[in-house]
Amino acid sequence: MTMTPLTPPSIAKPFARYSHGIAVPAGYRLVACSGQLGVATDGTIPEDARAQADLCFSNIAAILAEAGMTLADIVRINAYVTDRAHMKGYMESRDAHVATPPPASTLVIVSGFTLPAFKVEIEVLAAAL
């Protein structure tokens, strides 16, 4: 897909590896993924925020594959972490899993999820022909 990053010179550059906006060409299909938590199929939850984020992206990759898409088709990420200390692990994972140009992205610190063991939740919007 040819994503067009939107980074107007009239606003500050992104703080990290993300785009302020992404233009999706007309005629593309969209897939919205619900927020994914770092839980494996056997129910285990990694302790480390980076490992949880990697698992979130793995789960998202499986969902996108059902629609014939890959992580390279992500145009928007909404991510949530439970502590500022988990931002680094999440951002390392995000940067390892997204394509270039990077998608539009929001990262929010929240008070918690359904289980205290969860540190990261990630939802995405993807687009492909």
N, CA, C and O atoms as CSV, one atom per row, in Angstrom:
chain,resi,resn,atom,element,x,y,z
A,1,MET,N,N,0.843,-1.170,0.000
A,1,MET,CA,C,0.000,0.000,0.000
A,1,MET,C,C,0.888,1.233,0.000
A,1,MET,O,O,1.978,1.227,0.572
A,2,THR,N,N,0.420,2.270,-0.635
A,2,THR,CA,C,1.113,3.545,-0.628
A,2,THR,C,C,0.437,4.458,0.374
A,2,THR,O,O,-0.520,5.162,0.051
A,3,MET,N,N,0.949,4.436,1.598
A,3,MET,CA,C,0.436,5.346,2.615
A,3,MET,C,C,1.157,6.670,2.441
A,3,MET,O,O,2.355,6.707,2.160
A,4,THR,N,N,0.424,7.745,2.607
A,4,THR,CA,C,1.034,9.066,2.532
A,4,THR,C,C,1.068,9.660,3.932
A,4,THR,O,O,0.022,9.967,4.502
A,5,PRO,N,N,2.276,9.824,4.494
A,5,PRO,CA,C,2.345,10.434,5.812
A,5,PRO,C,C,1.992,11.915,5.718
A,5,PRO,O,O,2.356,12.588,4.753
A,6,LEU,N,N,1.291,12.411,6.714
A,6,LEU,CA,C,0.881,13.808,6.755
A,6,LEU,C,C,1.575,14.476,7.943
A,6,LEU,O,O,1.192,14.273,9.095
A,7,THR,N,N,2.584,15.261,7.649
A,7,THR,CA,C,3.332,15.966,8.672
A,7,THR,C,C,3.510,17.411,8.209
A,7,THR,O,O,4.550,17.763,7.655
A,8,PRO,N,N,2.501,18.242,8.435
A,8,PRO,CA,C,2.575,19.621,7.978
A,8,PRO,C,C,3.736,20.377,8.627
A,8,PRO,O,O,4.000,20.197,9.816
A,9,PRO,N,N,4.425,21.215,7.864
A,9,PRO,CA,C,5.541,21.977,8.436
A,9,PRO,C,C,5.072,23.035,9.445
A,9,PRO,O,O,5.892,23.627,10.147
A,10,SER,N,N,3.774,23.268,9.515
A,10,SER,CA,C,3.247,24.290,10.426
A,10,SER,C,C,3.049,23.774,11.854
A,10,SER,O,O,2.652,24.541,12.731
A,11,ILE,N,N,3.321,22.476,12.102
A,11,ILE,CA,C,3.212,21.930,13.449
A,11,ILE,C,C,4.522,21.233,13.822
A,11,ILE,O,O,5.321,20.901,12.946
A,12,ALA,N,N,4.741,21.016,15.102
A,12,ALA,CA,C,5.966,20.362,15.571
A,12,ALA,C,C,6.067,18.947,15.013
A,12,ALA,O,O,5.056,18.277,14.804
A,13,LYS,N,N,7.289,18.505,14.776
A,13,LYS,CA,C,7.511,17.137,14.293
A,13,LYS,C,C,7.077,16.136,15.360
A,13,LYS,O,O,7.043,16.479,16.542
A,14,PRO,N,N,6.739,14.888,14.962
A,14,PRO,CA,C,6.379,13.864,15.948
A,14,PRO,C,C,7.502,13.652,16.969
A,14,PRO,O,O,8.682,13.805,16.654
A,15,PHE,N,N,7.109,13.298,18.197
A,15,PHE,CA,C,8.069,13.078,19.276
A,15,PHE,C,C,8.819,11.753,19.136
A,15,PHE,O,O,9.898,11.591,19.707
A,16,ALA,N,N,8.267,10.823,18.396
A,16,ALA,CA,C,8.874,9.495,18.256
A,16,ALA,C,C,8.602,9.007,16.833
A,16,ALA,O,O,8.264,9.801,15.955
A,17,ARG,N,N,8.752,7.696,16.608
A,17,ARG,CA,C,8.571,7.124,15.273
A,17,ARG,C,C,7.093,6.862,15.009
A,17,ARG,O,O,6.611,5.740,15.163
A,18,TYR,N,N,6.382,7.915,14.610
A,18,TYR,CA,C,4.992,7.835,14.183
A,18,TYR,C,C,4.731,8.996,13.254
A,18,TYR,O,O,5.527,9.932,13.193
A,19,SER,N,N,3.627,8.951,12.527
A,19,SER,CA,C,3.226,10.040,11.643
A,19,SER,C,C,2.063,10.780,12.289
A,19,SER,O,O,1.230,10.173,12.963
A,20,HIS,N,N,2.008,12.091,12.081
A,20,HIS,CA,C,0.868,12.853,12.604
A,20,HIS,C,C,-0.429,12.377,11.959
A,20,HIS,O,O,-1.470,12.330,12.614
A,21,GLY,N,N,-0.370,12.034,10.713
A,21,GLY,CA,C,-1.540,11.537,9.993
A,21,GLY,C,C,-1.100,10.633,8.860
A,21,GLY,O,O,0.054,10.662,8.432
A,22,ILE,N,N,-2.042,9.824,8.378
A,22,ILE,CA,C,-1.792,8.939,7.244
A,22,ILE,C,C,-2.985,9.058,6.304
A,22,ILE,O,O,-4.133,8.915,6.725
A,23,ALA,N,N,-2.713,9.318,5.046
A,23,ALA,CA,C,-3.776,9.362,4.044
A,23,ALA,C,C,-3.883,7.980,3.399
A,23,ALA,O,O,-2.893,7.428,2.921
A,24,VAL,N,N,-5.093,7.434,3.393
A,24,VAL,CA,C,-5.357,6.124,2.788
A,24,VAL,C,C,-6.021,6.377,1.438
A,24,VAL,O,O,-7.034,7.074,1.371
A,25,PRO,N,N,-5.465,5.819,0.361
A,25,PRO,CA,C,-6.057,6.031,-0.961
A,25,PRO,C,C,-7.485,5.509,-1.059
A,25,PRO,O,O,-7.859,4.565,-0.363
A,26,ALA,N,N,-8.273,6.126,-1.922
A,26,ALA,CA,C,-9.655,5.693,-2.158
A,26,ALA,C,C,-9.675,4.243,-2.635
A,26,ALA,O,O,-8.784,3.806,-3.363
A,27,GLY,N,N,-10.696,3.507,-2.217
A,27,GLY,CA,C,-10.866,2.134,-2.661
A,27,GLY,C,C,-10.216,1.086,-1.783
A,27,GLY,O,O,-10.307,-0.104,-2.085
A,28,TYR,N,N,-9.565,1.489,-0.706
A,28,TYR,CA,C,-8.923,0.528,0.188
A,28,TYR,C,C,-9.928,-0.006,1.213
A,28,TYR,O,O,-10.839,0.707,1.632
A,29,ARG,N,N,-9.746,-1.287,1.614
A,29,ARG,CA,C,-10.558,-1.891,2.676
A,29,ARG,C,C,-9.949,-1.494,4.009
A,29,ARG,O,O,-8.735,-1.321,4.121
A,30,LEU,N,N,-10.792,-1.351,5.012
A,30,LEU,CA,C,-10.318,-1.053,6.360
A,30,LEU,C,C,-10.633,-2.212,7.292
A,30,LEU,O,O,-11.686,-2.839,7.178
A,31,VAL,N,N,-9.723,-2.493,8.209
A,31,VAL,CA,C,-9.949,-3.477,9.264
A,31,VAL,C,C,-9.641,-2.797,10.593
A,31,VAL,O,O,-8.551,-2.255,10.776
A,32,ALA,N,N,-10.587,-2.821,11.509
A,32,ALA,CA,C,-10.401,-2.280,12.845
A,32,ALA,C,C,-10.199,-3.446,13.806
A,32,ALA,O,O,-11.046,-4.335,13.897
A,33,CYS,N,N,-9.090,-3.441,14.514
A,33,CYS,CA,C,-8.812,-4.491,15.507
A,33,CYS,C,C,-9.148,-3.968,16.898
A,33,CYS,O,O,-8.742,-2.868,17.271
A,34,SER,N,N,-9.881,-4.753,17.651
A,34,SER,CA,C,-10.121,-4.440,19.055
A,34,SER,C,C,-8.800,-4.415,19.799
A,34,SER,O,O,-7.807,-4.983,19.343
A,35,GLY,N,N,-8.794,-3.759,20.936
A,35,GLY,CA,C,-7.590,-3.721,21.745
A,35,GLY,C,C,-7.129,-5.122,22.110
A,35,GLY,O,O,-7.915,-5.950,22.570
A,36,GLN,N,N,-5.847,-5.374,21.900
A,36,GLN,CA,C,-5.260,-6.670,22.214
A,36,GLN,C,C,-4.369,-6.525,23.442
A,36,GLN,O,O,-3.592,-5.578,23.565
A,37,LEU,N,N,-4.503,-7.483,24.338
A,37,LEU,CA,C,-3.697,-7.538,25.550
A,37,LEU,C,C,-2.609,-8.596,25.383
A,37,LEU,O,O,-2.716,-9.482,24.536
A,38,GLY,N,N,-1.577,-8.494,26.189
A,38,GLY,CA,C,-0.457,-9.421,26.109
A,38,GLY,C,C,-0.742,-10.740,26.794
A,38,GLY,O,O,-0.130,-11.063,27.813
A,39,VAL,N,N,-1.667,-11.502,26.240
A,39,VAL,CA,C,-1.996,-12.813,26.801
A,39,VAL,C,C,-1.839,-13.864,25.699
A,39,VAL,O,O,-2.352,-13.701,24.592
A,40,ALA,N,N,-1.124,-14.941,26.023
A,40,ALA,CA,C,-0.893,-16.025,25.074
A,40,ALA,C,C,-2.112,-16.943,25.016
A,40,ALA,O,O,-2.996,-16.858,25.868
A,41,THR,N,N,-2.160,-17.811,24.021
A,41,THR,CA,C,-3.290,-18.728,23.870
A,41,THR,C,C,-3.451,-19.655,25.065
A,41,THR,O,O,-4.553,-20.134,25.334
A,42,ASP,N,N,-2.359,-19.914,25.789
A,42,ASP,CA,C,-2.457,-20.776,26.978
A,42,ASP,C,C,-2.831,-19.981,28.235
A,42,ASP,O,O,-2.890,-20.536,29.332
A,43,GLY,N,N,-3.083,-18.671,28.065
A,43,GLY,CA,C,-3.495,-17.840,29.184
A,43,GLY,C,C,-2.366,-17.175,29.948
A,43,GLY,O,O,-2.615,-16.399,30.870
A,44,THR,N,N,-1.125,-17.469,29.576
A,44,THR,CA,C,-0.003,-16.848,30.278
A,44,THR,C,C,0.145,-15.386,29.869
A,44,THR,O,O,-0.168,-14.993,28.745
A,45,ILE,N,N,0.632,-14.600,30.822
A,45,ILE,CA,C,0.841,-13.170,30.615
A,45,ILE,C,C,2.293,-12.866,30.960
A,45,ILE,O,O,2.693,-13.028,32.113
A,46,PRO,N,N,3.095,-12.424,29.982
A,46,PRO,CA,C,4.483,-12.092,30.301
A,46,PRO,C,C,4.549,-10.971,31.335
A,46,PRO,O,O,3.660,-10.121,31.391
A,47,GLU,N,N,5.585,-10.969,32.138
A,47,GLU,CA,C,5.766,-9.927,33.151
A,47,GLU,C,C,6.222,-8.612,32.530
A,47,GLU,O,O,5.797,-7.538,32.956
A,48,ASP,N,N,7.076,-8.697,31.533
A,48,ASP,CA,C,7.728,-7.550,30.909
A,48,ASP,C,C,6.801,-6.807,29.935
A,48,ASP,O,O,6.106,-7.439,29.139
A,49,ALA,N,N,6.789,-5.473,29.996
A,49,ALA,CA,C,5.936,-4.672,29.112
A,49,ALA,C,C,6.305,-4.885,27.646
A,49,ALA,O,O,5.412,-4.953,26.801
A,50,ARG,N,N,7.588,-4.990,27.320
A,50,ARG,CA,C,8.005,-5.219,25.927
A,50,ARG,C,C,7.466,-6.557,25.443
A,50,ARG,O,O,6.949,-6.643,24.329
A,51,ALA,N,N,7.576,-7.594,26.251
A,51,ALA,CA,C,7.073,-8.913,25.870
A,51,ALA,C,C,5.558,-8.879,25.698
A,51,ALA,O,O,5.027,-9.516,24.788
A,52,GLN,N,N,4.859,-8.148,26.554
A,52,GLN,CA,C,3.406,-8.021,26.393
A,52,GLN,C,C,3.079,-7.299,25.093
A,52,GLN,O,O,2.172,-7.712,24.370
A,53,ALA,N,N,3.802,-6.227,24.786
A,53,ALA,CA,C,3.551,-5.489,23.544
A,53,ALA,C,C,3.850,-6.362,22.332
A,53,ALA,O,O,3.103,-6.341,21.354
A,54,ASP,N,N,4.941,-7.131,22.387
A,54,ASP,CA,C,5.257,-8.041,21.276
A,54,ASP,C,C,4.121,-9.041,21.062
A,54,ASP,O,O,3.759,-9.347,19.926
A,55,LEU,N,N,3.571,-9.539,22.152
A,55,LEU,CA,C,2.454,-10.479,22.069
A,55,LEU,C,C,1.208,-9.788,21.509
A,55,LEU,O,O,0.472,-10.380,20.720
A,56,CYS,N,N,0.973,-8.549,21.912
A,56,CYS,CA,C,-0.149,-7.779,21.347
A,56,CYS,C,C,-0.005,-7.684,19.833
A,56,CYS,O,O,-0.962,-7.931,19.098
A,57,PHE,N,N,1.195,-7.325,19.366
A,57,PHE,CA,C,1.412,-7.204,17.917
A,57,PHE,C,C,1.304,-8.556,17.225
A,57,PHE,O,O,0.848,-8.627,16.084
A,58,SER,N,N,1.712,-9.621,17.887
A,58,SER,CA,C,1.552,-10.963,17.326
A,58,SER,C,C,0.071,-11.300,17.160
A,58,SER,O,O,-0.341,-11.845,16.136
A,59,ASN,N,N,-0.719,-10.970,18.176
A,59,ASN,CA,C,-2.166,-11.200,18.095
A,59,ASN,C,C,-2.787,-10.357,16.986
A,59,ASN,O,O,-3.646,-10.835,16.244
A,60,ILE,N,N,-2.355,-9.108,16.873
A,60,ILE,CA,C,-2.861,-8.226,15.822
A,60,ILE,C,C,-2.486,-8.769,14.455
A,60,ILE,O,O,-3.299,-8.730,13.531
A,61,ALA,N,N,-1.266,-9.277,14.310
A,61,ALA,CA,C,-0.837,-9.868,13.034
A,61,ALA,C,C,-1.749,-11.025,12.648
A,61,ALA,O,O,-2.094,-11.173,11.475
A,62,ALA,N,N,-2.146,-11.850,13.620
A,62,ALA,CA,C,-3.042,-12.983,13.339
A,62,ALA,C,C,-4.418,-12.491,12.888
A,62,ALA,O,O,-5.011,-13.054,11.968
A,63,ILE,N,N,-4.921,-11.441,13.535
A,63,ILE,CA,C,-6.220,-10.881,13.149
A,63,ILE,C,C,-6.142,-10.310,11.738
A,63,ILE,O,O,-7.020,-10.567,10.913
A,64,LEU,N,N,-5.102,-9.543,11.458
A,64,LEU,CA,C,-4.957,-8.952,10.125
A,64,LEU,C,C,-4.789,-10.026,9.049
A,64,LEU,O,O,-5.279,-9.870,7.931
A,65,ALA,N,N,-4.096,-11.114,9.386
A,65,ALA,CA,C,-3.917,-12.206,8.424
A,65,ALA,C,C,-5.260,-12.794,8.000
A,65,ALA,O,O,-5.422,-13.217,6.856
A,66,GLU,N,N,-6.225,-12.821,8.925
A,66,GLU,CA,C,-7.566,-13.307,8.597
A,66,GLU,C,C,-8.200,-12.479,7.479
A,66,GLU,O,O,-9.057,-12.970,6.744
A,67,ALA,N,N,-7.772,-11.216,7.354
A,67,ALA,CA,C,-8.301,-10.315,6.328
A,67,ALA,C,C,-7.334,-10.173,5.150
A,67,ALA,O,O,-7.534,-9.331,4.275
A,68,GLY,N,N,-6.292,-10.994,5.132
A,68,GLY,CA,C,-5.314,-10.922,4.053
A,68,GLY,C,C,-4.389,-9.719,4.179
A,68,GLY,O,O,-3.874,-9.221,3.178
A,69,MET,N,N,-4.178,-9.254,5.400
A,69,MET,CA,C,-3.324,-8.098,5.641
A,69,MET,C,C,-2.157,-8.482,6.546
A,69,MET,O,O,-2.113,-9.578,7.103
A,70,THR,N,N,-1.209,-7.548,6.678
A,70,THR,CA,C,-0.063,-7.725,7.571
A,70,THR,C,C,0.096,-6.486,8.443
A,70,THR,O,O,-0.637,-5.508,8.294
A,71,LEU,N,N,1.053,-6.541,9.346
A,71,LEU,CA,C,1.333,-5.386,10.191
A,71,LEU,C,C,1.754,-4.179,9.354
A,71,LEU,O,O,1.596,-3.041,9.798
A,72,ALA,N,N,2.284,-4.405,8.158
A,72,ALA,CA,C,2.680,-3.303,7.270
A,72,ALA,C,C,1.476,-2.494,6.800
A,72,ALA,O,O,1.642,-1.384,6.294
A,73,ASP,N,N,0.274,-3.030,6.958
A,73,ASP,CA,C,-0.943,-2.335,6.523
A,73,ASP,C,C,-1.552,-1.446,7.610
A,73,ASP,O,O,-2.580,-0.809,7.380
A,74,ILE,N,N,-0.929,-1.396,8.787
A,74,ILE,CA,C,-1.456,-0.572,9.881
A,74,ILE,C,C,-1.320,0.904,9.516
A,74,ILE,O,O,-0.251,1.362,9.111
A,75,VAL,N,N,-2.426,1.642,9.666
A,75,VAL,CA,C,-2.407,3.082,9.410
A,75,VAL,C,C,-2.615,3.892,10.692
A,75,VAL,O,O,-2.338,5.091,10.715
A,76,ARG,N,N,-3.099,3.251,11.752
A,76,ARG,CA,C,-3.394,3.954,13.005
A,76,ARG,C,C,-3.230,3.001,14.175
A,76,ARG,O,O,-3.707,1.867,14.134
A,77,ILE,N,N,-2.550,3.467,15.223
A,77,ILE,CA,C,-2.389,2.698,16.462
A,77,ILE,C,C,-2.898,3.542,17.622
A,77,ILE,O,O,-2.583,4.728,17.727
A,78,ASN,N,N,-3.681,2.924,18.486
A,78,ASN,CA,C,-4.015,3.492,19.795
A,78,ASN,C,C,-3.436,2.524,20.814
A,78,ASN,O,O,-3.793,1.347,20.832
A,79,ALA,N,N,-2.558,3.012,21.647
A,79,ALA,CA,C,-1.913,2.147,22.634
A,79,ALA,C,C,-2.089,2.732,24.025
A,79,ALA,O,O,-2.151,3.946,24.215
A,80,TYR,N,N,-2.166,1.823,24.988
A,80,TYR,CA,C,-2.398,2.195,26.376
A,80,TYR,C,C,-1.415,1.437,27.250
A,80,TYR,O,O,-1.248,0.228,27.090
A,81,VAL,N,N,-0.765,2.132,28.171
A,81,VAL,CA,C,0.130,1.499,29.134
A,81,VAL,C,C,-0.292,1.951,30.529
A,81,VAL,O,O,-0.889,3.015,30.694
A,82,THR,N,N,0.025,1.135,31.522
A,82,THR,CA,C,-0.419,1.440,32.887
A,82,THR,C,C,0.579,2.265,33.690
A,82,THR,O,O,0.301,2.634,34.830
A,83,ASP,N,N,1.734,2.555,33.107
A,83,ASP,CA,C,2.728,3.330,33.836
A,83,ASP,C,C,3.698,3.929,32.828
A,83,ASP,O,O,3.988,3.325,31.795
A,84,ARG,N,N,4.190,5.108,33.134
A,84,ARG,CA,C,5.169,5.767,32.270
A,84,ARG,C,C,6.389,4.859,32.049
A,84,ARG,O,O,7.012,4.905,30.988
A,85,ALA,N,N,6.721,4.051,33.032
A,85,ALA,CA,C,7.869,3.140,32.931
A,85,ALA,C,C,7.691,2.106,31.822
A,85,ALA,O,O,8.678,1.539,31.354
A,86,HIS,N,N,6.453,1.847,31.392
A,86,HIS,CA,C,6.199,0.846,30.352
A,86,HIS,C,C,6.245,1.443,28.945
A,86,HIS,O,O,6.167,0.707,27.962
A,87,MET,N,N,6.369,2.751,28.839
A,87,MET,CA,C,6.379,3.403,27.524
A,87,MET,C,C,7.554,2.932,26.674
A,87,MET,O,O,7.387,2.674,25.482
A,88,LYS,N,N,8.733,2.817,27.267
A,88,LYS,CA,C,9.931,2.422,26.516
A,88,LYS,C,C,9.755,1.045,25.879
A,88,LYS,O,O,10.017,0.874,24.689
A,89,GLY,N,N,9.313,0.065,26.666
A,89,GLY,CA,C,9.118,-1.283,26.122
A,89,GLY,C,C,8.071,-1.300,25.026
A,89,GLY,O,O,8.247,-1.966,24.005
A,90,TYR,N,N,6.979,-0.572,25.230
A,90,TYR,CA,C,5.945,-0.493,24.192
A,90,TYR,C,C,6.510,0.139,22.924
A,90,TYR,O,O,6.320,-0.395,21.831
A,91,MET,N,N,7.202,1.269,23.057
A,91,MET,CA,C,7.703,1.980,21.884
A,91,MET,C,C,8.755,1.162,21.131
A,91,MET,O,O,8.808,1.210,19.902
A,92,GLU,N,N,9.582,0.422,21.847
A,92,GLU,CA,C,10.553,-0.466,21.187
A,92,GLU,C,C,9.819,-1.528,20.373
A,92,GLU,O,O,10.209,-1.827,19.244
A,93,SER,N,N,8.771,-2.091,20.937
A,93,SER,CA,C,7.991,-3.105,20.239
A,93,SER,C,C,7.304,-2.498,19.023
A,93,SER,O,O,7.368,-3.049,17.923
A,94,ARG,N,N,6.649,-1.360,19.228
A,94,ARG,CA,C,5.969,-0.683,18.105
A,94,ARG,C,C,6.938,-0.434,16.962
A,94,ARG,O,O,6.641,-0.746,15.809
A,95,ASP,N,N,8.098,0.129,17.282
A,95,ASP,CA,C,9.067,0.464,16.245
A,95,ASP,C,C,9.579,-0.772,15.519
A,95,ASP,O,O,9.924,-0.699,14.340
A,96,ALA,N,N,9.633,-1.904,16.212
A,96,ALA,CA,C,10.091,-3.152,15.596
A,96,ALA,C,C,9.027,-3.782,14.695
A,96,ALA,O,O,9.357,-4.570,13.809
A,97,HIS,N,N,7.758,-3.443,14.911
A,97,HIS,CA,C,6.678,-4.122,14.201
A,97,HIS,C,C,5.983,-3.307,13.115
A,97,HIS,O,O,5.265,-3.880,12.295
A,98,VAL,N,N,6.173,-1.994,13.083
A,98,VAL,CA,C,5.458,-1.203,12.083
A,98,VAL,C,C,6.346,-0.898,10.890
A,98,VAL,O,O,7.574,-0.928,10.978
A,99,ALA,N,N,5.697,-0.606,9.780
A,99,ALA,CA,C,6.391,-0.348,8.525
A,99,ALA,C,C,6.813,1.120,8.434
A,99,ALA,O,O,6.579,1.913,9.346
A,100,THR,N,N,7.428,1.447,7.329
A,100,THR,CA,C,7.794,2.817,7.009
A,100,THR,C,C,6.985,3.248,5.796
A,100,THR,O,O,6.966,2.515,4.807
A,101,PRO,N,N,6.316,4.395,5.816
A,101,PRO,CA,C,6.295,5.353,6.907
A,101,PRO,C,C,5.519,4.788,8.093
A,101,PRO,O,O,4.622,3.963,7.921
A,102,PRO,N,N,5.866,5.233,9.286
A,102,PRO,CA,C,5.154,4.720,10.457
A,102,PRO,C,C,3.717,5.223,10.482
A,102,PRO,O,O,3.424,6.294,9.950
A,103,PRO,N,N,2.817,4.456,11.097
A,103,PRO,CA,C,1.413,4.862,11.166
A,103,PRO,C,C,1.192,6.042,12.110
A,103,PRO,O,O,2.071,6.412,12.888
A,104,ALA,N,N,0.007,6.614,12.022
A,104,ALA,CA,C,-0.416,7.585,13.024
A,104,ALA,C,C,-0.541,6.822,14.334
A,104,ALA,O,O,-0.875,5.637,14.334
A,105,SER,N,N,-0.275,7.493,15.452
A,105,SER,CA,C,-0.218,6.758,16.714
A,105,SER,C,C,-0.559,7.646,17.899
A,105,SER,O,O,-0.209,8.826,17.936
A,106,THR,N,N,-1.250,7.054,18.867
A,106,THR,CA,C,-1.533,7.707,20.136
A,106,THR,C,C,-1.135,6.751,21.249
A,106,THR,O,O,-1.411,5.554,21.170
A,107,LEU,N,N,-0.487,7.272,22.285
A,107,LEU,CA,C,-0.092,6.485,23.456
A,107,LEU,C,C,-0.635,7.181,24.693
A,107,LEU,O,O,-0.367,8.362,24.917
A,108,VAL,N,N,-1.399,6.444,25.496
A,108,VAL,CA,C,-2.046,6.996,26.677
A,108,VAL,C,C,-1.682,6.162,27.901
A,108,VAL,O,O,-1.612,4.935,27.829
A,109,ILE,N,N,-1.452,6.835,29.019
A,109,ILE,CA,C,-1.228,6.138,30.288
A,109,ILE,C,C,-2.583,6.035,30.982
A,109,ILE,O,O,-3.278,7.031,31.184
A,110,VAL,N,N,-2.942,4.794,31.343
A,110,VAL,CA,C,-4.245,4.521,31.965
A,110,VAL,C,C,-4.037,3.926,33.357
A,110,VAL,O,O,-2.930,3.523,33.712
A,111,SER,N,N,-5.111,3.878,34.133
A,111,SER,CA,C,-4.992,3.381,35.507
A,111,SER,C,C,-4.966,1.856,35.593
A,111,SER,O,O,-4.526,1.311,36.605
A,112,GLY,N,N,-5.423,1.162,34.565
A,112,GLY,CA,C,-5.371,-0.293,34.609
A,112,GLY,C,C,-6.279,-0.947,33.592
A,112,GLY,O,O,-7.029,-0.283,32.877
A,113,PHE,N,N,-6.192,-2.271,33.545
A,113,PHE,CA,C,-6.991,-3.092,32.641
A,113,PHE,C,C,-7.778,-4.116,33.451
A,113,PHE,O,O,-7.850,-4.011,34.676
A,114,THR,N,N,-8.364,-5.100,32.786
A,114,THR,CA,C,-9.212,-6.077,33.455
A,114,THR,C,C,-8.477,-6.914,34.497
A,114,THR,O,O,-9.068,-7.331,35.493
A,115,LEU,N,N,-7.191,-7.157,34.266
A,115,LEU,CA,C,-6.351,-7.864,35.246
A,115,LEU,C,C,-5.144,-6.998,35.568
A,115,LEU,O,O,-4.589,-6.376,34.662
A,116,PRO,N,N,-4.720,-6.936,36.808
A,116,PRO,CA,C,-3.567,-6.112,37.178
A,116,PRO,C,C,-2.271,-6.511,36.454
A,116,PRO,O,O,-1.370,-5.684,36.316
A,117,ALA,N,N,-2.166,-7.755,35.996
A,117,ALA,CA,C,-0.950,-8.211,35.320
A,117,ALA,C,C,-0.748,-7.551,33.956
A,117,ALA,O,O,0.376,-7.494,33.457
A,118,PHE,N,N,-1.821,-7.056,33.356
A,118,PHE,CA,C,-1.707,-6.420,32.036
A,118,PHE,C,C,-1.095,-5.033,32.168
A,118,PHE,O,O,-1.494,-4.234,33.015
A,119,LYS,N,N,-0.107,-4.766,31.299
A,119,LYS,CA,C,0.582,-3.469,31.298
A,119,LYS,C,C,0.371,-2.695,30.018
A,119,LYS,O,O,0.549,-1.477,29.992
A,120,VAL,N,N,-0.013,-3.398,28.935
A,120,VAL,CA,C,-0.115,-2.793,27.605
A,120,VAL,C,C,-1.368,-3.302,26.905
A,120,VAL,O,O,-1.708,-4.481,27.005
A,121,GLU,N,N,-2.048,-2.414,26.200
A,121,GLU,CA,C,-3.139,-2.798,25.300
A,121,GLU,C,C,-2.961,-1.998,24.020
A,121,GLU,O,O,-2.665,-0.804,24.058
A,122,ILE,N,N,-3.146,-2.669,22.881
A,122,ILE,CA,C,-2.936,-2.027,21.583
A,122,ILE,C,C,-4.108,-2.348,20.661
A,122,ILE,O,O,-4.516,-3.501,20.528
A,123,GLU,N,N,-4.647,-1.290,20.020
A,123,GLU,CA,C,-5.665,-1.464,18.990
A,123,GLU,C,C,-5.164,-0.773,17.729
A,123,GLU,O,O,-4.423,0.207,17.800
A,124,VAL,N,N,-5.576,-1.292,16.569
A,124,VAL,CA,C,-5.093,-0.708,15.315
A,124,VAL,C,C,-6.219,-0.598,14.290
A,124,VAL,O,O,-7.264,-1.241,14.392
A,125,LEU,N,N,-5.953,0.244,13.305
A,125,LEU,CA,C,-6.751,0.346,12.096
A,125,LEU,C,C,-5.789,0.064,10.955
A,125,LEU,O,O,-4.716,0.662,10.879
A,126,ALA,N,N,-6.172,-0.847,10.066
A,126,ALA,CA,C,-5.325,-1.216,8.936
A,126,ALA,C,C,-6.097,-1.007,7.638
A,126,ALA,O,O,-7.328,-1.032,7.621
A,127,ALA,N,N,-5.357,-0.800,6.556
A,127,ALA,CA,C,-5.982,-0.577,5.252
A,127,ALA,C,C,-5.176,-1.287,4.172
A,127,ALA,O,O,-3.946,-1.272,4.184
A,128,ALA,N,N,-5.892,-1.910,3.239
A,128,ALA,CA,C,-5.252,-2.581,2.107
A,128,ALA,C,C,-6.265,-2.707,0.976
A,128,ALA,O,O,-7.470,-2.566,1.182
A,129,LEU,N,N,-5.756,-2.971,-0.212
A,129,LEU,CA,C,-6.653,-3.172,-1.365
A,129,LEU,C,C,-7.469,-4.425,-1.199
A,129,LEU,O,O,-8.277,-4.755,-2.067
